[in-house]
Amino acid sequence: MLSRRVFQRLTDSLLLDSASRPASSFRVATICAFCRSHCRPFAPHLRQASSSSSTRWKSRQGKDFFAKEARVQGLKSRAAFKLLEMNEKYKLFKPGQTVVDLGFAPGSWSQVAVNRTSPDGRVIGIDIIPTQPPKGVSTIQGNFLSPAIQAEVRAYVQDPELGRPRRQTSLPMEEEEGAKGLTEEEFEEQERGYIDIERRAHLEGVETEAIGQPDAETNRVEKPEGKVSRKEKDRRQGRVVDVVLSDMSEPWDQTTGFNKRSLSDPYFRMMNTSGIAFKDHAGSMDLCMAALSFSFDTLRTGGHFLCKFYQGSEDKALETKLKRLFAKVVREKPDSSRSESKEAFFVALRRKEAPTCEEVFRE
């Protein structure tokens, strides 16, 4: 279990729903040895489930320390604490970053990413399950293994303005009902007079007739390849994402509940494990490889990659591929991950610029 100091550092600065609860913050209490041995854990009344496995899961969730803390603090699930721990250790997030969260449902990792990349950051979540996204998260519903969905995600992240919060500014003395707010750029454009425009055009050497129009001849001139910055090289190759997160698992095939239209409770189709160790391991390897392939195409130089996997015989091959593309790769098993679970995480830091696709994915 995490110490009080570490938990306090992890959670004190994470403010969720700041608009409605500005004074609230994460405060996680640790479990002392006396309470663990003498106090009877609180077990809420549970409805009888249709299967013994469902009953065990609900009973375990009712007694689980991290699950109760997640409910108290408004997090979508206990998985948020896993990401908080790894971010505390490896400093994955910075303000203003672009983060892609693969398999984001129910949204706890996205909640952490939104908080840690604010202000001006953007988080894009992708999941096959229809889920109500957390505040500040842009989402695309679809099967990530589909080339069409991957192409849609790539196209979305190429636009640097999509998904970012836009502050609204009202015109002075405009108190009428129904008046629309203006963005800062629109406000500045309206405030700029004709003389200011001409003066700026003269200083920039632009003809008066071409004010407001880009100089096509200038735009056609590109810097020599040797003088192009690394950031510009990444942009030309479509590498604009700072962090890729993958918490993907294969969902159960839906057999009931087709009449439900709620987006706030996706759990009835979310899989933890099937009980068949090799099946879970092989499925997670396929999803991790798909996430790595996507990261190769979209992750900027110096970016980070984090993926969940179920341990087995093939994870060493995945680790080898990660080490070819990233400067540092470590295996993590956070304290908030259940000890009996086979899940673990690869944390890959600082994407290298030079490796080619053939070099990374060769057997």
Backbone hydrogen bonds, N-H to C=O, Kabsch-Sander energy under -0.5 kcal/mol:
donor,donor_aa,acceptor,acceptor_aa,energy
7,F,3,S,-2.3
8,Q,4,R,-2.3
9,R,5,R,-2.1
10,L,6,V,-2.2
11,T,7,F,-1.9
12,D,8,Q,-2.2
14,L,11,T,-1.1
15,L,13,S,-1.0
16,L,14,L,-0.6
20,S,17,D,-0.6
21,R,17,D,-2.9
24,S,21,R,-1.4
26,F,11,T,-1.1
26,F,14,L,-0.9
29,A,27,R,-0.6
32,C,30,T,-0.7
36,R,32,C,-2.0
37,S,33,A,-1.6
38,H,34,F,-2.6
39,C,34,F,-0.5
39,C,35,C,-1.5
55,T,51,S,-1.8
56,R,52,S,-2.4
57,W,53,S,-2.2
58,K,54,S,-2.3
59,S,55,T,-2.4
60,R,56,R,-2.5
61,Q,57,W,-2.4
62,G,58,K,-2.1
63,K,59,S,-1.2
64,D,60,R,-1.3
68,K,64,D,-1.9
69,E,65,F,-2.2
70,A,66,F,-2.3
71,R,67,A,-1.8
72,V,68,K,-2.2
73,Q,69,E,-2.1
74,G,71,R,-0.9
75,L,70,A,-2.5
80,A,77,S,-1.3
81,F,78,R,-1.6
82,K,78,R,-0.5
82,K,79,A,-0.7
83,L,79,A,-1.5
84,L,80,A,-2.3
85,E,81,F,-2.1
86,M,82,K,-2.1
87,N,83,L,-2.6
88,E,84,L,-2.1
89,K,85,E,-1.5
90,Y,86,M,-2.5
91,K,87,N,-2.3
96,G,117,T,-3.2
97,Q,94,K,-1.4
99,V,97,Q,-0.5
99,V,122,R,-2.5
100,V,243,V,-2.3
101,D,99,V,-0.5
101,D,124,I,-3.0
102,L,100,V,-0.7
102,L,245,L,-3.4
103,G,126,I,-2.7
104,F,101,D,-0.6
104,F,126,I,-1.2
107,G,104,F,-1.4
111,Q,107,G,-1.9
112,V,108,S,-1.8
113,A,109,W,-2.5
114,V,110,S,-2.7
115,N,111,Q,-1.9
116,R,112,V,-2.5
117,T,113,A,-1.7
118,S,114,V,-0.7
122,R,97,Q,-2.5
123,V,136,G,-0.6
124,I,99,V,-2.7
125,G,123,V,-0.5
125,G,138,S,-3.2
126,I,101,D,-2.3
127,D,140,I,-1.5
131,T,129,I,-0.5
132,Q,263,L,-3.1
137,V,134,P,-1.7
138,S,123,V,-2.5
140,I,125,G,-2.4
142,G,127,D,-1.9
144,F,142,G,-0.7
146,S,143,N,-2.1
150,Q,146,S,-2.1
151,A,147,P,-2.3
152,E,148,A,-1.8
153,V,149,I,-2.3
154,R,150,Q,-2.4
155,A,151,A,-2.3
156,Y,152,E,-2.0
157,V,153,V,-2.3
158,Q,154,R,-1.1
159,D,155,A,-0.7
159,D,156,Y,-0.9
162,L,159,D,-0.7
164,R,161,E,-1.6
167,R,165,P,-0.5
169,T,182,L,-3.8
174,E,171,L,-1.4
175,E,173,M,-1.0
179,A,176,E,-1.4
182,L,169,T,-3.0
184,E,167,R,-0.5
187,F,183,T,-2.5
188,E,184,E,-2.3
189,E,185,E,-2.0
190,Q,186,E,-2.1
191,E,187,F,-1.9
192,R,188,E,-1.3
197,I,193,G,-1.8
198,E,194,Y,-2.4
199,R,195,I,-2.7
200,R,196,D,-2.4
201,A,197,I,-2.3
202,H,198,E,-2.6
203,L,199,R,-2.3
204,E,200,R,-1.8
205,G,202,H,-1.1
206,V,201,A,-2.9
210,A,207,E,-1.2
211,I,208,T,-1.6
213,Q,210,A,-2.3
216,A,214,P,-0.9
219,N,215,D,-2.2
220,R,216,A,-1.4
221,V,217,E,-0.6
221,V,218,T,-1.1
222,E,220,R,-0.6
227,K,224,P,-1.6
228,V,224,P,-0.6
228,V,225,E,-0.9
233,K,229,S,-2.2
234,D,230,R,-2.4
235,R,231,K,-2.2
236,R,232,E,-2.3
237,Q,233,K,-1.4
238,G,235,R,-1.4
239,R,234,D,-3.2
240,V,238,G,-1.1
240,V,298,T,-0.8
241,V,298,T,-2.6
242,D,98,T,-2.1
243,V,98,T,-1.7
244,V,304,H,-2.0
245,L,100,V,-3.0
246,S,306,L,-2.3
247,D,102,L,-2.3
252,W,269,R,-1.4
260,K,257,G,-1.5
268,F,265,D,-0.5
269,R,266,P,-1.7
270,M,267,Y,-1.2
277,A,275,G,-0.7
280,D,276,I,-2.4
281,H,277,A,-2.4
282,A,278,F,-3.1
283,G,279,K,-2.3
284,S,280,D,-2.1
285,M,281,H,-2.0
286,D,282,A,-1.9
287,L,283,G,-1.9
288,C,284,S,-2.5
289,M,285,M,-2.3
290,A,286,D,-1.9
291,A,287,L,-2.2
292,L,288,C,-2.5
293,S,289,M,-2.5
294,F,290,A,-2.1
295,S,291,A,-2.3
296,F,292,L,-2.3
297,D,293,S,-1.3
298,T,294,F,-1.7
299,L,295,S,-2.8
300,R,241,V,-2.6
302,G,351,R,-1.8
303,G,300,R,-2.2
304,H,242,D,-2.1
305,F,348,A,-2.9
306,L,244,V,-2.4
307,C,346,F,-1.9
308,K,246,S,-2.2
309,F,344,A,-2.6
311,Q,309,F,-0.5
311,Q,342,K,-2.2
315,D,312,G,-0.8
318,L,314,E,-1.3
319,E,315,D,-2.2
320,T,316,K,-2.0
321,K,317,A,-1.7
322,L,318,L,-2.2
323,K,319,E,-2.2
324,R,320,T,-1.1
325,L,321,K,-1.0
325,L,322,L,-0.6
326,F,322,L,-2.4
327,A,349,L,-1.0
327,A,350,R,-2.1
328,K,349,L,-1.6
330,V,347,V,-2.1
332,E,345,F,-2.8
337,S,334,P,-1.6
341,S,338,R,-1.3
344,A,309,F,-2.4
345,F,332,E,-2.2
346,F,307,C,-2.4
347,V,330,V,-2.8
347,V,345,F,-0.6
348,A,305,F,-3.3
348,A,346,F,-0.6
349,L,328,K,-3.2
349,L,347,V,-0.5
351,R,303,G,-1.8
352,K,325,L,-3.3
360,V,356,T,-2.1
361,F,357,C,-2.4
362,R,358,E,-0.7
